[in-house]
Amino acid sequence: MEAARAQPIKITRKSGEAFVLMNAEEFESLQMELAGLRGVASGLSDLAQGRIRKAPPETTQSAIAKAKARVKGKRSKKAVG
């Protein structure tokens, strides 16, 4: 587990299932970045298809706050022992 502090570790079971063990803060940061990229991709898709409208800054700030709360609310359970 200590090695996962520095960089993610790939764990593969005999059955072929693979998992990645990584630092929780880094994981949360990646989730935030991924959510942002999905938003950008969605926005670009809407723009390309002509489905756009101007949103007031308050709406944008509210959406960002909700996204951050959603990602931070997905805390993983710590191992006991």
N, C-alpha and C positions, 0 to 999 in steps of 0.2 A: 504494500500500500504506500510506503514511503516513496517509492520510485514514481508513483503517479502524481506526486506533487510537482515534479519537474516537467513531465511530459505524459501524454496519454499512453496507456498500455493496452494492447489488444490481447484479449484472452479468447482462445478457441477451444471448445469442448471436442471430445472425441466424435460426437455426433455431427460435428461441422458447424454448430451454432457459434457465432462470434459475438463478443461483447467488448466494450471499451471502458476501461476504468480511468477516470480523470478527476482532477480537482473540481469541486462543486462550483467555486466562483468562476472558473474558466468555462465550465459548462453553461452557467447562467449567462455569461457574457456572449457565448456563441449563440444561445437561444435568442437573445435580444438582437444580435446582428442578423440572424436568420429571419426573425420576424420583420425587421426593417427591410431586408432585401425582398421578402415576399410582398410587402407593402409597395415597394418601388415597382416590382414586376407587375403587380395588379394595377397600379396607377398608369403605368406605361401601356398596358393592354387596354385600359379604359380610354386613354388618350388616342390610341391608334384606331379605336372603334368609334370615336366621337362621343363617348359617354362621359362628359366632364361638365363640371359646374364649379364656380368659384365658392370656396368655403371660407367663412370668417375665421380669423386666427383662434378664437375661443374654441371652436369645434375641433380644430387640429390639435390644440394643446390638450383638450379633453380626451381625444382618441389616443394620444401618446401616453397620457397618464394611465388610462385603462389598460393599455398594452403592457406597460411596465408592471402594473399591479398584478396582471394575469400571469406574467412570467415569474415574478417574485413569489407569487402564491403557490407555485409548483415546487415547493421545497421537498427535497428527498429526505427520507427518514434515515437517521444516523444508525450505524450498526451498534449493537449492544455488545460490550465485552472488551 
